[in-house]
Amino acid sequence: MTRGHSSNRRHLAIWFPFLPIDRLGAARPEGPFALTDRSGNALRLVSVDARGCELGLVPGLSLADAHARVPGLVVWPHDTSADGAFLDQLVRAFGRFTPMVARDDPCGLMLDVTGCAHLFGGEAGLMTAVGSLCGRLGLQSSCALARTPQGARALSRFGRPGTVVAAGEDRAVLRRLPVTALELPPGEEQALRRAGLKTLGDVDHRPRASMAARFGQDFSTRLDRILGLEDARITPVRAPAPVIADRMLVEPLITTEPLETVLGDLLADVAARLEARLSGARRFRLTIFRIDGQVRQVGLSVARPTRDVRSLQRLFRERLAALTTPVDPGFGIDHLRMEARHLHRLDPVQVDLDATSNGGEALDGLIDRLAVRLGPEAIRRVRPGNSHLPERASQWTPALQPEATDGFPWPEREPRSPPLRPVHLFDPPQPIEAIALAPDSPPARFRWRRIDHRVTRAEGPERIEAEWWRRPGHRVRDYYRVEDEEGRRFWLFRAGSYGADPPPRWYVHGLFA
């Protein structure tokens, strides 16, 4: 938590003052109507509908007093567990606005909407969208948006509904609230009023030290958080996924046929973000938001981390087809979200061009199109040459030229084994001055381009000879992979043998990455 205005976070509080009654929907009787629960030895009102409030009934009133004031009052027992379950459903429904949603008991939600308002045309548009959803769900609500969750809660419950506090003005706006917004025990609130402190501004004028001495340090912390002087964060019901993609639809989907197209777009967005992080995911979750507030989630797990859009789309298609209860668009689907979790590093992999290229098209088809566009001689490819000598082991040939059936294959090596050949070859090989400790051993030191290198590691020799028809004019080569004391790796070879005429010479033929 931080002091001052360094944080630019934004929190939206939603309070449902009649939640226990509103959740009953059409099943509730005509007012006046209230829900009761036992407190001590008496039944007391827990929630009262709007008609009952107009007649002077308030939560906390004993049932006997309530009947004395309103003889025709209808009462039902209050179901606390049903309220909690309904609030959990609201957490999922309001997750369309932000993945950071927390319960704000009693009867409220807290949304961290930092960076989300632009998706709804600004904070005013966001407040309108939240109010519209509350209306479609049949819920009476009071919303407020401020810097801290405590400030937003105080405004929604004790201030003017719909208040949006501009950045940097939290203290000025919230100082107007009554001290009731501190939600202190009755004795402490009464003590403040007796001292003539009726608003948060009155309390804010008093020195913090004297207030802490009278009411405790928690009092000062509570006041600072409400006024936006001290930052605090919410703990969402479900931690947001590291990679999320959303699609808000202008026209709701009333059938599931277009769902696959939107699903492909979402997966493409998620794959692009995973690729930017050099990661793949093993858990994916599709969340489908309906206009009426209903939410459907479809999860997918894979054995290995992936970001392949085609395979994921195929798996989701099969997963949706296998659902026991098919996806019901209801009155329309207006928002979809794709989340990727359980990320693992997934480095880019070179596509096998002999099989597929350019998004799965056959390489031959790609070559044909490029040849038509650029000319047949402009497209060339590397093919293995009919020689073991490194400088002749590969050759550039026209891509449209048929491959020789009697050519040498590319050399194979085990996965994760050191490369057989360096990534950079010199043509022709460059001569060096080398000193070996024994006639058939790798060099201990060598000088190349006027720089001395001391060999610390060496591997070899690998003997390479020319084809038999070239041997009269070719000297046998013994290749070594060596590393100097600075970690640079070279591919050296000795041409010729000791005792032969002319004497052997050393060359550097390539550099390893």
Secondary structure, DSSP 8 states (H G I E B T S, - for coil): --BSS-----EEEEE-TTHHHHTTGGGS-SSSEEEEEEETTEEEEEEE-HHHHHTT--TT-BHHHHHHH-TT-EEEE--HHHHHHHHHHHHHHGGGT-S-EEE-SSSEEEEE-TTTGGGGTSHHHHHHHHHHHHHHTT---EEEEESSHHHHHHHHHHS-TTEE--TT-HHHHHTTSBGGGG---HHHHHHHHHTT--BHHHHHHS-HHHHHHHH-HHHHHHHHHHTTSB------SS---SEEEEEEEEEEESSSTTHHHHHHHHHHHHHHHHHHTTEEEEEEEEEEEETTS-EEEEEEEEEEEE--HHHHHHHHHHHHHT-SS----TT-EEEEEEEEEEEEE-------TTT-BTTTB-HHHHHHHHHHHH-GGG-EEEEE-S-SSGGGSEEEEETTS---TTS-------TT---SS-SEEEEEEEEEEEEESSTTS-EEEEEETTEEEEEEEEEEEEEE---TTTGGG---EEEEEEEETTS-EEEEEEES-TTSSS--EEEEEEE--
